[in-house]
Amino acid sequence: MKTVSNILSKKTAQFNAVEAGTNVMNALSLMNAADETFVIVTKEGKYVGLVTERDYAQKVILAGRSSHQTNVEEIMNCNLPTISSNDSIEKCMMLMNAYKTRYLPVFDDFEFKNVITMKDLISLTIINKEYRDLLKYSSDKVF
């Protein structure tokens, strides 16, 4: 069974983190530079939440707020379910579905490790399917 650690082993460290007092425009610039759809929000170097493109759209643009005058801590999502590196991919999918989220923060022994995204799960699923198909194709061609 595949676990979160299988995904983490292939991910690079997250460099898209901002302090809670950062304005939304700067966070968006970092999102763009990192080619990500979220930024990690920290206070004194500790994880406190995430801000996603969806948070920006719903809590800034649609609310008529200013990206320059709104801080990420005002719009961040700090109630996401968390997982550990030992959790199964199936558990991640169930949590994402149940909580209607595309992001799961990973903690081991209360220490923040990374964020697993829906994109990570889809990529792993595709890679596993291609591998299984390759094995099936190879075994079908045995002489």
ChimeraX commands (.cxc) that place a marker at each C-alpha (Angstrom):
marker #1 position 0.00,0.00,0.00 radius 0.5
marker #1 position 1.30,3.44,-0.97 radius 0.5
marker #1 position 1.69,5.99,1.81 radius 0.5
marker #1 position 2.24,9.71,2.11 radius 0.5
marker #1 position 5.96,9.03,2.58 radius 0.5
marker #1 position 6.03,7.72,-1.03 radius 0.5
marker #1 position 4.88,11.14,-2.22 radius 0.5
marker #1 position 7.12,13.07,0.18 radius 0.5
marker #1 position 10.19,11.19,-1.05 radius 0.5
marker #1 position 9.59,12.62,-4.53 radius 0.5
marker #1 position 8.70,16.17,-3.48 radius 0.5
marker #1 position 11.16,18.96,-2.98 radius 0.5
marker #1 position 11.09,21.06,0.16 radius 0.5
marker #1 position 8.44,23.77,0.12 radius 0.5
marker #1 position 9.89,27.25,-0.29 radius 0.5
marker #1 position 6.55,28.95,-0.72 radius 0.5
marker #1 position 6.02,30.12,2.85 radius 0.5
marker #1 position 5.16,33.58,4.13 radius 0.5
marker #1 position 4.77,35.08,7.58 radius 0.5
marker #1 position 1.19,35.67,8.74 radius 0.5
marker #1 position 1.54,39.46,8.47 radius 0.5
marker #1 position 2.46,39.36,4.76 radius 0.5
marker #1 position 0.03,41.11,2.47 radius 0.5
marker #1 position -1.91,39.00,-0.01 radius 0.5
marker #1 position -0.26,40.59,-3.06 radius 0.5
marker #1 position 3.19,39.47,-1.90 radius 0.5
marker #1 position 1.84,35.97,-1.21 radius 0.5
marker #1 position 0.34,35.83,-4.70 radius 0.5
marker #1 position 3.68,36.90,-6.19 radius 0.5
marker #1 position 5.38,34.05,-4.32 radius 0.5
marker #1 position 2.69,31.59,-5.48 radius 0.5
marker #1 position 3.34,32.66,-9.03 radius 0.5
marker #1 position 7.14,32.45,-8.70 radius 0.5
marker #1 position 6.93,29.00,-7.10 radius 0.5
marker #1 position 4.36,27.86,-9.68 radius 0.5
marker #1 position 2.08,26.68,-6.87 radius 0.5
marker #1 position -1.60,27.18,-6.07 radius 0.5
marker #1 position -1.00,27.79,-2.37 radius 0.5
marker #1 position 1.38,29.35,0.12 radius 0.5
marker #1 position 2.20,28.08,3.57 radius 0.5
marker #1 position 1.54,30.62,6.31 radius 0.5
marker #1 position 3.87,30.69,9.32 radius 0.5
marker #1 position 4.21,32.60,12.57 radius 0.5
marker #1 position 7.72,32.77,13.96 radius 0.5
marker #1 position 8.70,29.97,11.58 radius 0.5
marker #1 position 5.90,27.59,12.65 radius 0.5
marker #1 position 3.09,26.41,10.36 radius 0.5
marker #1 position -0.26,28.10,11.10 radius 0.5
marker #1 position -2.22,27.61,7.87 radius 0.5
marker #1 position -2.46,27.80,4.09 radius 0.5
marker #1 position -3.68,30.40,1.64 radius 0.5
marker #1 position -4.88,29.08,-1.71 radius 0.5
marker #1 position -5.94,30.68,-4.96 radius 0.5
marker #1 position -9.51,29.83,-3.96 radius 0.5
marker #1 position -9.09,31.67,-0.63 radius 0.5
marker #1 position -7.89,34.71,-2.56 radius 0.5
marker #1 position -10.79,34.59,-5.02 radius 0.5
marker #1 position -13.48,34.12,-2.37 radius 0.5
marker #1 position -12.13,36.17,0.52 radius 0.5
marker #1 position -10.44,39.05,-1.29 radius 0.5
marker #1 position -11.70,39.51,-4.86 radius 0.5
marker #1 position -15.35,38.56,-4.31 radius 0.5
marker #1 position -15.40,40.38,-0.96 radius 0.5
marker #1 position -14.11,43.59,-2.58 radius 0.5
marker #1 position -10.98,43.72,-0.43 radius 0.5
marker #1 position -7.55,45.02,-1.40 radius 0.5
marker #1 position -4.73,42.53,-2.03 radius 0.5
marker #1 position -2.27,45.14,-0.83 radius 0.5
marker #1 position -4.09,45.92,2.42 radius 0.5
marker #1 position -5.22,42.41,3.42 radius 0.5
marker #1 position -2.80,40.13,5.29 radius 0.5
marker #1 position -2.69,36.40,4.64 radius 0.5
marker #1 position -3.63,35.63,8.26 radius 0.5
marker #1 position -7.00,37.30,7.58 radius 0.5
marker #1 position -7.87,34.84,4.79 radius 0.5
marker #1 position -5.80,31.73,5.59 radius 0.5
marker #1 position -7.33,28.32,6.10 radius 0.5
marker #1 position -6.17,26.91,9.44 radius 0.5
marker #1 position -8.78,24.16,9.85 radius 0.5
marker #1 position -7.56,21.64,7.30 radius 0.5
marker #1 position -7.36,18.01,8.36 radius 0.5
marker #1 position -3.78,16.87,8.88 radius 0.5
marker #1 position -2.07,13.63,7.97 radius 0.5
marker #1 position 1.19,11.87,8.82 radius 0.5
marker #1 position 3.76,10.39,6.48 radius 0.5
marker #1 position 2.53,6.90,7.48 radius 0.5
marker #1 position -1.04,7.52,6.32 radius 0.5
marker #1 position -2.29,5.76,3.20 radius 0.5
marker #1 position -3.06,7.45,-0.08 radius 0.5
marker #1 position -6.62,6.15,0.28 radius 0.5
marker #1 position -6.98,8.01,3.59 radius 0.5
marker #1 position -5.76,11.21,1.92 radius 0.5
marker #1 position -8.36,10.83,-0.84 radius 0.5
marker #1 position -11.14,10.19,1.69 radius 0.5
marker #1 position -10.14,13.24,3.75 radius 0.5
marker #1 position -9.92,15.49,0.71 radius 0.5
marker #1 position -13.34,14.33,-0.41 radius 0.5
marker #1 position -14.95,14.62,3.04 radius 0.5
marker #1 position -13.50,18.09,3.74 radius 0.5
marker #1 position -13.77,19.35,0.14 radius 0.5
marker #1 position -10.12,20.38,0.08 radius 0.5
marker #1 position -7.23,19.93,-2.33 radius 0.5
marker #1 position -4.54,20.28,0.33 radius 0.5
marker #1 position -3.45,18.27,3.37 radius 0.5
marker #1 position -0.65,19.45,5.68 radius 0.5
marker #1 position 1.67,16.63,6.75 radius 0.5
marker #1 position 2.86,16.48,10.37 radius 0.5
marker #1 position 5.03,13.86,12.04 radius 0.5
marker #1 position 5.27,14.11,15.82 radius 0.5
marker #1 position 3.75,17.63,15.71 radius 0.5
marker #1 position 6.45,18.78,13.26 radius 0.5
marker #1 position 5.31,20.22,9.93 radius 0.5
marker #1 position 6.80,18.30,6.99 radius 0.5
marker #1 position 5.10,19.43,3.78 radius 0.5
marker #1 position 1.75,19.69,2.00 radius 0.5
marker #1 position 0.17,16.93,-0.05 radius 0.5
marker #1 position -2.00,18.21,-2.89 radius 0.5
marker #1 position -4.67,16.65,-5.07 radius 0.5
marker #1 position -2.17,17.00,-7.92 radius 0.5
marker #1 position 0.32,14.82,-5.98 radius 0.5
marker #1 position -2.31,12.10,-5.52 radius 0.5
marker #1 position -3.35,12.19,-9.17 radius 0.5
marker #1 position 0.27,12.01,-10.32 radius 0.5
marker #1 position 0.99,9.01,-8.09 radius 0.5
marker #1 position -2.17,7.26,-9.30 radius 0.5
marker #1 position -1.23,7.81,-12.96 radius 0.5
marker #1 position 2.34,6.61,-12.41 radius 0.5
marker #1 position 1.09,3.48,-10.63 radius 0.5
marker #1 position -1.42,2.74,-13.39 radius 0.5
marker #1 position 1.21,3.17,-16.11 radius 0.5
marker #1 position 3.54,0.85,-14.20 radius 0.5
marker #1 position 0.80,-1.80,-13.79 radius 0.5
marker #1 position -0.10,-1.48,-17.49 radius 0.5
marker #1 position 3.55,-1.89,-18.45 radius 0.5
marker #1 position 3.85,-5.03,-16.32 radius 0.5
marker #1 position 0.65,-6.43,-17.79 radius 0.5
marker #1 position 1.81,-5.65,-21.33 radius 0.5
marker #1 position 5.20,-7.28,-20.64 radius 0.5
marker #1 position 3.64,-10.44,-19.20 radius 0.5
marker #1 position 1.22,-10.68,-22.14 radius 0.5
marker #1 position 4.16,-10.69,-24.57 radius 0.5
marker #1 position 6.00,-13.62,-23.03 radius 0.5
marker #1 position 6.88,-16.22,-25.71 radius 0.5
marker link #1:1,2 radius 0.2
marker link #1:2,3 radius 0.2
marker link #1:3,4 radius 0.2
marker link #1:4,5 radius 0.2
marker link #1:5,6 radius 0.2
marker link #1:6,7 radius 0.2
marker link #1:7,8 radius 0.2
marker link #1:8,9 radius 0.2
marker link #1:9,10 radius 0.2
marker link #1:10,11 radius 0.2
marker link #1:11,12 radius 0.2
marker link #1:12,13 radius 0.2
marker link #1:13,14 radius 0.2
marker link #1:14,15 radius 0.2
marker link #1:15,16 radius 0.2
marker link #1:16,17 radius 0.2
marker link #1:17,18 radius 0.2
marker link #1:18,19 radius 0.2
marker link #1:19,20 radius 0.2
marker link #1:20,21 radius 0.2
marker link #1:21,22 radius 0.2
marker link #1:22,23 radius 0.2
marker link #1:23,24 radius 0.2
marker link #1:24,25 radius 0.2
marker link #1:25,26 radius 0.2
marker link #1:26,27 radius 0.2
marker link #1:27,28 radius 0.2
marker link #1:28,29 radius 0.2
marker link #1:29,30 radius 0.2
marker link #1:30,31 radius 0.2
marker link #1:31,32 radius 0.2
marker link #1:32,33 radius 0.2
marker link #1:33,34 radius 0.2
marker link #1:34,35 radius 0.2
marker link #1:35,36 radius 0.2
marker link #1:36,37 radius 0.2
marker link #1:37,38 radius 0.2
marker link #1:38,39 radius 0.2
marker link #1:39,40 radius 0.2
marker link #1:40,41 radius 0.2
marker link #1:41,42 radius 0.2
marker link #1:42,43 radius 0.2
marker link #1:43,44 radius 0.2
marker link #1:44,45 radius 0.2
marker link #1:45,46 radius 0.2
marker link #1:46,47 radius 0.2
marker link #1:47,48 radius 0.2
marker link #1:48,49 radius 0.2
marker link #1:49,50 radius 0.2
marker link #1:50,51 radius 0.2
marker link #1:51,52 radius 0.2
marker link #1:52,53 radius 0.2
marker link #1:53,54 radius 0.2
marker link #1:54,55 radius 0.2
marker link #1:55,56 radius 0.2
marker link #1:56,57 radius 0.2
marker link #1:57,58 radius 0.2
marker link #1:58,59 radius 0.2
marker link #1:59,60 radius 0.2
marker link #1:60,61 radius 0.2
marker link #1:61,62 radius 0.2
marker link #1:62,63 radius 0.2
marker link #1:63,64 radius 0.2
marker link #1:64,65 radius 0.2
marker link #1:65,66 radius 0.2
marker link #1:66,67 radius 0.2
marker link #1:67,68 radius 0.2
marker link #1:68,69 radius 0.2
marker link #1:69,70 radius 0.2
marker link #1:70,71 radius 0.2
marker link #1:71,72 radius 0.2
marker link #1:72,73 radius 0.2
marker link #1:73,74 radius 0.2
marker link #1:74,75 radius 0.2
marker link #1:75,76 radius 0.2
marker link #1:76,77 radius 0.2
marker link #1:77,78 radius 0.2
marker link #1:78,79 radius 0.2
marker link #1:79,80 radius 0.2
marker link #1:80,81 radius 0.2
marker link #1:81,82 radius 0.2
marker link #1:82,83 radius 0.2
marker link #1:83,84 radius 0.2
marker link #1:84,85 radius 0.2
marker link #1:85,86 radius 0.2
marker link #1:86,87 radius 0.2
marker link #1:87,88 radius 0.2
marker link #1:88,89 radius 0.2
marker link #1:89,90 radius 0.2
marker link #1:90,91 radius 0.2
marker link #1:91,92 radius 0.2
marker link #1:92,93 radius 0.2
marker link #1:93,94 radius 0.2
marker link #1:94,95 radius 0.2
marker link #1:95,96 radius 0.2
marker link #1:96,97 radius 0.2
marker link #1:97,98 radius 0.2
marker link #1:98,99 radius 0.2
marker link #1:99,100 radius 0.2
marker link #1:100,101 radius 0.2
marker link #1:101,102 radius 0.2
marker link #1:102,103 radius 0.2
marker link #1:103,104 radius 0.2
marker link #1:104,105 radius 0.2
marker link #1:105,106 radius 0.2
marker link #1:106,107 radius 0.2
marker link #1:107,108 radius 0.2
marker link #1:108,109 radius 0.2
marker link #1:109,110 radius 0.2
marker link #1:110,111 radius 0.2
marker link #1:111,112 radius 0.2
marker link #1:112,113 radius 0.2
marker link #1:113,114 radius 0.2
marker link #1:114,115 radius 0.2
marker link #1:115,116 radius 0.2
marker link #1:116,117 radius 0.2
marker link #1:117,118 radius 0.2
marker link #1:118,119 radius 0.2
marker link #1:119,120 radius 0.2
marker link #1:120,121 radius 0.2
marker link #1:121,122 radius 0.2
marker link #1:122,123 radius 0.2
marker link #1:123,124 radius 0.2
marker link #1:124,125 radius 0.2
marker link #1:125,126 radius 0.2
marker link #1:126,127 radius 0.2
marker link #1:127,128 radius 0.2
marker link #1:128,129 radius 0.2
marker link #1:129,130 radius 0.2
marker link #1:130,131 radius 0.2
marker link #1:131,132 radius 0.2
marker link #1:132,133 radius 0.2
marker link #1:133,134 radius 0.2
marker link #1:134,135 radius 0.2
marker link #1:135,136 radius 0.2
marker link #1:136,137 radius 0.2
marker link #1:137,138 radius 0.2
marker link #1:138,139 radius 0.2
marker link #1:139,140 radius 0.2
marker link #1:140,141 radius 0.2
marker link #1:141,142 radius 0.2
marker link #1:142,143 radius 0.2
view
